[in-house]
Amino acid sequence: MPQTLPLHEPLAADLSDDKAVELAEMFRLLGDPSRLRIVIDTLEGPKSVGDIAMTLDLSPSLVSHHLRLLRAARLVSPERRGKQIFYRLHDAHIAHVIADMVAHVNEDPIHDAEDEA
């Protein structure tokens, strides 16, 4: 049986209908593989559109489009350095969620099956 982790506060009671919609929209945005890869790429630190595009083999215009959506959802934030803009994760909460989910999908399924037995 899956382990239930204790939470420090009742999350469901604190989530208004408006915030539930906002949260669902964030998860919808992260459901696109290109946007998810962009967010994961910014885990390492601020990156320019060109650097993200080159690393992920995407066009700069597509990266810019995705970044506009991610910015609107407060998943990434711009940081101006001279004439260039770099994008970073908005805050540590986003980094923790993404890092935890990456760790989760990279877990050994055989090890998980042994834990359930």
C-alpha positions in Angstrom: 0.0 0.0 0.0 1.4 3.5 -0.8 2.8 5.4 2.1 0.8 8.5 3.1 3.0 11.4 4.0 2.0 13.7 6.8 1.3 17.2 5.7 1.9 20.2 8.0 -1.4 21.9 7.1 -4.6 20.8 5.5 -4.0 21.8 1.9 -7.5 21.1 0.5 -9.2 23.4 3.1 -6.9 26.2 2.1 -7.5 25.9 -1.6 -10.2 28.2 -2.9 -12.0 27.5 -6.1 -10.0 30.3 -7.8 -6.7 28.9 -6.6 -7.7 25.4 -7.7 -8.3 26.7 -11.2 -4.9 28.5 -11.1 -3.2 25.3 -9.9 -4.9 23.2 -12.6 -3.7 25.7 -15.2 -0.1 25.4 -14.0 -0.3 21.6 -14.3 -1.9 21.9 -17.7 1.0 24.1 -18.9 3.5 21.6 -17.5 1.7 18.9 -19.4 3.3 20.0 -22.6 6.6 18.2 -23.0 8.4 21.3 -24.5 7.3 23.6 -21.7 8.2 21.0 -19.1 11.7 20.6 -20.6 12.1 24.4 -20.6 11.2 24.5 -16.9 13.5 21.6 -16.1 16.3 23.3 -18.1 16.0 26.4 -15.9 16.5 24.3 -12.7 20.2 24.8 -13.3 19.9 28.5 -13.2 18.9 31.5 -15.4 19.1 30.8 -19.1 18.6 33.0 -22.2 16.0 32.1 -24.9 18.9 31.2 -27.2 20.6 28.9 -24.7 17.3 27.1 -24.0 16.5 26.8 -27.7 20.0 25.4 -28.4 19.9 23.0 -25.4 16.5 21.6 -26.2 16.8 21.7 -30.0 13.8 24.0 -30.3 13.3 27.2 -32.3 13.9 30.5 -30.4 10.4 31.7 -31.4 8.8 28.5 -30.0 10.8 28.9 -26.8 9.7 32.5 -26.5 6.1 31.5 -27.0 6.3 28.9 -24.3 8.1 31.3 -21.9 5.3 33.9 -22.3 2.8 31.2 -21.1 5.1 30.1 -18.3 5.7 33.7 -17.2 1.9 34.4 -17.1 1.5 31.4 -14.8 4.4 32.5 -12.6 6.4 29.4 -13.3 9.4 31.3 -14.6 10.6 34.9 -14.2 12.6 37.2 -16.4 15.9 38.6 -15.3 17.5 41.4 -17.4 21.2 41.4 -17.8 22.2 44.3 -20.1 20.3 43.9 -23.3 19.6 40.2 -22.8 16.8 38.6 -20.7 17.4 35.4 -18.8 14.7 33.2 -17.5 14.8 31.4 -14.1 12.3 29.4 -12.1 10.0 31.8 -10.3 10.7 30.4 -6.8 11.9 27.4 -4.8 8.4 25.9 -4.6 8.5 25.3 -8.4 12.0 23.9 -8.2 11.0 21.4 -5.4 7.9 20.2 -7.3 9.8 19.7 -10.5 12.8 18.1 -8.9 10.6 15.8 -6.8 8.6 14.7 -9.9 11.8 14.1 -11.9 13.1 11.9 -9.0 9.8 10.1 -8.9 9.7 9.1 -12.6 13.4 8.1 -12.4 12.8 5.7 -9.5 13.4 2.1 -10.1 10.0 0.4 -10.7 11.4 -2.9 -9.5 12.4 -1.3 -6.2 8.8 0.1 -5.9 7.3 -3.3 -6.5 9.4 -4.8 -3.8 8.3 -2.1 -1.3 4.6 -3.0 -2.0 5.2 -6.7 -1.5 
